[in-house]
Amino acid sequence: MADTNAALRTPTDLNRNDTKSVADALNSALADSFALYFKTKNFHWHVSGPHFRDYHLLLDDQAAQILGITDAIAERVRKTGNLTLRSVGDIGRRQTLTDNDADYVSPGDMLAELREDNLKLVESFRTVKQAAEDAGDNATSGIVDEWTDQAEERAWFLFEASRKG
């Protein structure tokens, strides 16, 4: 039986078995990034209350930042000679963050939930970092630091925006 993925196998000097673990970690982080992007946009569209404008703009900025890294994550998977996500169903099977389909979520609960989700994404990026270092994949190891910093900053902004008084 022919290897159907052979046509997409990008040349790399990295060990294929090692890059598979990096790709799995990256694809998990990518699925969570898409899930977090959509949840952030959901809350952006449905936020209400006295801080509407501030929260609306904050969540829109954060969603744009999250979406901005998805292509870089997917392309990193491909550069290591592996395959990345292909569909919404694939995202759903791999994501570890929970969706929120509630008809109403208070603004404070929105900020708290997104803060926790961003911190979970940080954990996912740390898993990517470790897998990359174990594989000798210094490019992935280096680039994931920026994604981690961005997620930590989003969590910090959400924390500060939710403080009372």
Disulfide bonds with the S-S distance in Angstrom:
none
